Structure formats: C-alpha cells, structure tokens
C-alpha cells in the first residue's frame, strides 16, 4: 500500500470512528425516533398503504408517484452494498458488524422519514413542472428561516458544502464502487474483462440518465421489485438448506457485537471497534439514511403532504438493511464462507457457490450487476441535481458525461481503495445533513403531529365524497 493510500485509510478510520460519525448517525436516528415517538413502529401500516398508492391524488404537484419515488430511491440503496458491502463488513468487522448494521437500519428509518419530509416541504417546482429539491434546498431555506442568527448564518455554507459533496459522492460511492463490484462478479463467474463490463454498463447508464427522474423511476419500478424477489428466493433457498445452522449464527452475531472476534481460518479477527465501525459504515452505505441522497428522489413525488413522503421513505431502511442485508449476511455466515479470508462480491459468491453449486455464483453475479446498474442510475441523477444547484443546467449536462466515463474507471481499479473512498465521500456528505436534521427535528415533530391530527382519507373515498357533494348541490 502506498503512503497516499495509508493516509486515505487513516482519514477514513478517523471519520468513521465509533466516537465520531457513528455516534452522530445513530444519535440522530435515536433523537428522531424519540421525537417522532417511535414512528417506524407506530405508523408502519400507514406507510405500506401510502406506498400502495391508495392516497395518491393525480392532480398533486410533482413528477412521479409515491411508489416510483420509493423505487428510484431504492434503486440507489438496493445495490452492491447489499451484496459486496455486507461481505466487506463481515470480512473486516466480523459477524458482530451485522448487529450494528441492524441498529443503523432501525434508527435510520426515523432519520430517513425526517429528511424526506423536509425534501417535500422546501422543494421548488419550475413553471414547466420540473422539481428541484433535496438537502441543498431544505438546508438553505430551513436553516435560513431560523430566528437564531448563528443557525441562519450556517444555512448557505452548509447547503453549498453538501451540494459539492453530493456532486462528488455519486462518482465514487454510487458509481465507481458499483462498477467495481459488478466487474469483479462478472469476471469471477463468466470471465468477462472488467473493461468490457465498464464500457457496456456505462453506455446503458448514459441512455437512461438522459431521460431524467421519470425514466429512472419507470426503469427502477420494474427492475428493483423483480431483482429483489429473485435474489430473495435464492437466499431463502440457501438458508433452508442450512436451517440447522441459523440459531448458532444469530447467537454469533450478538456475541461478536460486544466481544472481540478471534481469528478463524482465513479471517484475521476483529475488535468490537471494528464491528461497530464497519457495520455502521456499510449499513449507511447500503440504506443511505442520513446521507441526504434519497430526499433528492423523494422531492419529485406527487404530493402536497410532506409527511406522507417521509412515511414512504421510511420503508427504505426496512427493505434494504433489515431485510436484504440480513439475508446476505445469513448466507455468508451459515455456509462458513466468512472464514475463507475473502472479501467483497467474491465472498458472497463463495457462500452461494457452497450452498447452490453451479448456480449460486451465477445468481450473485447477475444480481450484483443489475443492482449496480440501478444504483448508478439514481446516483447519477443525485449528482446531476447537485451540480445544477451549484452551477446550473449547462454544467449538469457536462457532469452527466463525466459520470458515465468514471463508471469505466471504477470497473478497473482496486476494490479496497474504491470502498475506502466511498466511505469518506459518504461521511462528508452526512455531516451537514445530520446537523440540519438535529436542528429541525422539533419542526418535523410538529408537522407529523399536525398531519395525524387530521383524518387521512384514501383518494377513491375522497373522490366519492366529492361526487356525492356535487350531486347534492
């Protein structure tokens, strides 16, 4: 490892130390959970109904439905983090990393609810119906409205720092890391050269990105549910074959979360600090709660109710971290693949290969390629919106081409450096967003209370009431 790589790794370790960013992330989620009175448990049923579209009003302002906004955001979160990211967390932090990943997912539900509520509250809609929203807008407007002079003075630097980081982070965490994992999986299972993978995927990404959030939402709405179901069936099949090992694996996760994990086979061992750091960082990389990326997609939802979109967004960490990540982790642990000393997509492929010889590795390769493709699409949109905020649409057009080109670069560089840079990019992105959420948590709690103080009527019933009132008149 070169001296520069050592410095980058040291900075990553300091940023994601259990005593800094992990505390800030989990602490913000805990704060939002308390202020919203455990909304992720109390109102989960209402979130399901909103996602199903029974409250959708076709005349509400926005570009996409609740489901399409959720699918677009999920296309970013359901990606290589669920396959390669979980594997790297276990390889570096041991089985205990999964416990801390669950913690970030559970509290992350409240975090994501808050940030996506703010996204609708402070979005801008142009005369031609194009939506501009996300943390750069709610930081600038939300903090800017504060009567506290110090808080108001932070609005502009926070907003522009976030937008600058959001322009960079998708290049690394949402693009290069995805390309790297897809190329690694396809080369291992089919012998496809990484450069070829990078060129083909980059071409497809460029075609879809030109269509904006509507085309991304449409593609994601079809691709993500299909791939998630196929992947889930594969994992559940594998787990059924190793069902006897599952109780001991669950016990191992909880034990290792609070005790150092000794070296076993090719696994070098891990401290509790490693488990917390890698579990939390990979969990956040996967579900993006607190990073401020998902609010950019959710800002485009067709709704007049900010709280509704926050409740829809709350589903993401549940689906991504608590469901899909857990399935991947169990597959790696029950097969004993985690002791091989491998990491990344290769480790997950080994696990599936052991449980499903001949087809397991192929399933992982296909899943990781599809997930990487969908993730990169939405991440490109996020970066594009950030550049538009900073320098305008002309610069955003140039950014799209650079973004597509960097996908090819990501496919051919080393895995460790890509994931280290991805952690740094995500960490810097989270700082202004989390501080804004903490400052505005009281306002979010008031909006939630006001929303649920009113009867929430499904659109079909509301339309029927309006028709009855019209006929009576």
N, C-alpha and C positions, 0 to 999 in steps of 0.2 A: 504493500500500500504506500502511495506517495505521501509526502508531507502535507500537500494540499488536501488529499482525501482524509488524512488524520485530523486536520483542523476542521474540515466539514463535519466529520463524525463527532468530534468533541462538541461542536456547536449544537448539533442535533441532540446529543445526550443532555446537554445543559438545558436546552429549550424544553425537552420532553421529560425533564426530571420529575419524579413524583412530588417534588416540593415546589414546582412552579406551574407549568401548563396543565399537568394532570389535575392538580388541586383546583385550578381556575375552571377547567372544563367540568369536572364532576361537581365542584362547588356551585357553579352557575346552574347546572341541571338540578341540583338539590334545592337551591333557592327558588327556581321556577316551580319545582314540584310542590314546595311548601306554600308559596304564594298563590298558586293555582289549585291548592287543596287536592293534590294527587289526581289531577285531571286525566292522566294517562290511564288510570283505572276507572274513575267515576264516569267518564264520558266516552269510553271506547266504543260502545254500541252506537252512539250518535255519529262518531267518526266513520264507522262502517256504512251507515245509512247515507251520509254525505258523499262518500266515495262512490256508492252505488248510483248516485245522481238523482235521488228522489226529491232533492231540494233544488235541483238546477233550474234556473229560470233562463229561457233562451234569450231574453232581452237584456240581461245583465251585461255590463261593460266588461271587456276582456277579449282574449284571443282564443283560449282553449277551455274545455270543461274541467271540472274538478278532477275527474279520472285521468284526463290527458295530462294535466299539470302534475299529478302524482306520478304517472307513468314516466313523464320526462325527467322528473327529479329522481325517480327510482332507477332510470336508465343510467344515471350518473353514479348512484350509490351501489346498485347491484352490478358489480364489475369484478375486476381481478382481485379487489380487496377481499371478496368473499371466498376466493379460492387460493390465490397466491399470498394475499395479505394475512389470512388466518394461518397459513402454513409458516410464514416467516415469524409470526408472533409466537407460535409454539416452538419453532426451532431456536429462537433467541431467548424467549422468556419462560419456556416450559409449559406444561399443561395448565398451571395456575394463571397464565395470561388470559385464558378464556373467561375465568371468573371476572376479571377486571374489564374485559370486553363487554360482558353482560351488564356490568354496572354502568359503563358509559352509554350503552344502548337504552337501559331503563330510564335513567335520568335524562338521556338525550331526547327522549320523546317529548318531555316538557320544554326542553330548550328549543327544539325544532318548532313546536307549537307556537312559542313566543316570537321567534324570528320571522316565521311566515305570516303571522298576524300583522306584524309591523310592515311586512312587504306590501300587503294589500292596502293598509292604512295610508301609506305615504307614497304609493306609486304615482306615476304620471302617465296619462293616455293622450297621445297626439290626436289632432283632428281627423287623421286618416285611420285611427283605431289601433295604432301600434303602441304597445305597452313598454314603458321604461320603469324598471323597479329593481329592488334589491337593497342590500345593506348600504351601498353608497348613497342611496336616496333617503332611506329612513334614518341613517346616521346624520346626514346633513340637515334634514328637516326636523327630525325628532329631537335631537340634542340641541339644534338651533333654536327651538321653541322654548327651551328651559329658561326659567327666571333666574337660575343660578348662573352668574356671569362666567364662572370658571368652566362649568359644563358646556355652556353655549360656545365658549371660545375653543372647545375641543372639537366641535362639530366638523368644521372644514378640514383640519389636518387628519382627523380620524377617517373621514369619508374618502379623501384622496389617497391616503395610505392604504386603506382597504382596497380601493379600486386598482391601485398599482399592483398590489399583491395578487388580486384576483386576475389581473392580466397575465401574471407570471405563473401562478399556481396551476392553472389548467394545462399549461405547456408541459409541466413536469408530472404532477400527481395524476392529472386527468388525461394525459396524452402519452408521454414517454413511458411512464410506468405500465400503462395498459398495453402499449405496443410491445414492450419488453416481455411481459408475461405471455402474451399471445404468441409471439415469435418463438419463445422458449418451448411452449407446449407443442406447437406445430412441428418444430424441428425434432423434438424428442420422439414424437409419435408417428410422424409422417416423413421426416427427413427434409422438410421444406426449408430452404435457406432463410434466415431472418430478414435479409434484404428484400427477398421476394414478398414475404408477409407484409413488411412495412410498406412497400410500394402499392400492393393491391388494396390493403385496408385504407391507406391514405387516399387513394383515388375514390373509393366508395364514400369515405367520410366527407371529402370535398363536395361531392354531388349532393349529399343530403343537407350539409350545412348551408348551402346556398338558399334552401327553402325556408330557413328561419325556424322559429319555435313551433309553428303549425305543422310543418313537415316532420320535425323531430318528434313532436308529440304523437303524430299519427304512426310513425315507424315504431316508436317506443311502446305505444299502446298495443301493438300486435306482437312485437318481438319479445318484450320483457315477460309478459304472462306466460307465453309459450315456453321460453327457455327456463324460466323459474320452475314450471311444472315438470319439465323433462328432467332437470337437474335434481329436483326433489324426489322424483320417482327413483332415479338412480341411487341417490344416497340412502333412501329408505330401504331399498332392496339390499344394499350392502349391510346396513345396520341390522336388518332382520337376520342376516347370515351370522352376525356376531352378537346377537342379542344377549347371550350369557355374559359377555364382557362389559356390557353397558353399565351396570351398577358400580363395578370397580373403577371404571373410567370417570364416572361422575364424582365418586369419592376422591379420586386422584386430583381432579380439578380443584376441589375445595381445599384439600390438604396442601397442595402446591401453591395455592394463592397466598397462604400465610406462613409457609415454611420453605426454606431453600430446597430446590430440586437437585438431587445428586446426579452425577454423570451416569448415563446408562448407554451402553453400546456406543454409537456414534454421536449421541447427544452429550455435549460438553458440560452440562449442568447450568443452573441459573439461580440467581438470588431472588429474594422477594421484590427487590427494587426493579430487577429486570422484568419480572412478571407484570408488575404494575405499569411500568413504562411502555413495554411493547404491547401489552394487552390494550391499554388505553389509546395509544397512538394508532394502532392498527384498527381498533374499533371506530375511532373518529375518522380515519381514512376511509373506512367502509361506509359508515352511515352519514358522515359529514355534519352531524349535529353540532352547532356552534360555529362552524366554519363560515356560514353566511352564503354558501353557494346555492343551496336549494331555494332560498327565498327569491332568487332571480327567476327561476322557472315558475314558482307559485304566484309571483306577482302578475303573471299573464292570465290567471284563472278568471273565468266569467263569474263574478260575484260582486255584490255590494256589501257583503258582510265579511270584514277582515277576520273575525274569529272563526268563521266557517273554514276558511282556507288553512288557518292554523291547525284546526282539528283534523283536517285531511292530511296535512303534512306530518302530523303526529304518528301516522301509520308507518312511516318510512323506517325508523329505527326498529320498530317491531318486526317488520317483514325482513329487513336487511340483516340486522345484527342478532336479534333474539331468535330468528328462525333459520335463515340461510347460513349465517356464520356458524351457528351451533351445529347444524348438520355436517358442514365441512369438518369442523373440529372433531366431532364424534367419529367421523370416518377415518381421520388421521390417527386418532388415539386408539380406537378399538382394534385396528389392524396392526398396531405396534409400529407403524411406519415412522412415527416421530423419533424413534431411537436410531434411525439409519444415518443421521448426520446430514441429510439433505435438507434443502430449504426451498421456498417459493413453489411455483407450479409443479416442479419436479417431485416435491414431497407429496403433494396431493395426488399426482399421477401414480406414484408408487402405492399409495394407500388404496386407490381404486383398482389398480392392477392386481393387488393381492386379493381383494375381495371379489373382483369380477375379471378374472384373467382373460386377456384378449380384447375385451370391450371397455374395461374400466378406464384405461389411459386415453382411449379414443373419445369417450364421453367427456372427460375432463378437457381435452384439447379443443373439442367443438364448443363446449360451454364457455370456456375462458375466452375463446376468440369472439363469440357472439356477445358476451358480457363486455369485453374490452371495446368492441365496436360501438355498442350502445352508450357506454360510459363516455367515450371520447366525443361522440356527437353532442351530448348535452354540455360537456365541459367546454367544448369549442364555443357553444352559444354563450356560456357564462363569461368566458374571456372576451368574447366579442362585445358583450354589453358593457363590460368594464372599460374597454378601450373607447367605446362610443361615449361613455360618460367623461372620460379624461380628455379625449382629443377629437371626438366627432366621428361621423359615419365613414368619412373617407379613410381615416386611419384604421377603422374597424374592418374595412374591406381588405386592406393590406395585411392586417393581423390574421385574417382567415387563411391566407395563403402561407404565411409563416407557420401557422399552427399545423396545417396539413403536412408541411415539409418536416417539422420536428417529429412527426409520428414515425417517419422513416429512420431518423436518428435514434429514437428511443428503441427501435427494434434491434439495433446492432450494438448498443453499449452495454456495460456490465450491470448485472442485477443489483448488487449491493449499493453502488453509487446512485442508481436511479431511486431506490427506495429511501435512501438517506436524504437525498434532495427533496423527495416528495414529502417526507416528514417535516423538513424545515419549511417548505412552502406552505403546508397546511397550518403549521404552528404560527407563523407570522400572520397568516390570514385570519386566524381565530382571535387574536388579541383585541383589535378594535371592535369587532363584532360582539364578543363576550362582555366587554366593558360597557358597551351600549345597552345590551340586554339587561345587565345588572342595574344600570341607572334607570331604565324604563320599565322594569319589572312591575312596579306599582301601577303604572298606567295600563299595562297589559291585563293585570288582575282586575282592574275596574271595568275594562271593556268586556272581559269574559263574564263578569257578574251581571253586567247590563244585558248582554246577549241572552243569557239563560233566564233572565227575569221576564223575557217576552216569550209567548208561545211560538214554537218553531213548526210551521205548517208545511207539509210536502207540497210541491208545485201542483200536482194533479188535484189535490184537495183545495188548494188556494184558487185554482182556475175554476173549479166547480162552484166555489162560493161566489166568485166574481160573476159567473154566468147567471147564477140564481139571483144575485142582487140586481143584475142588469135586466132580467126578465120581470122582476118585481117592480122595477122602476118604469 
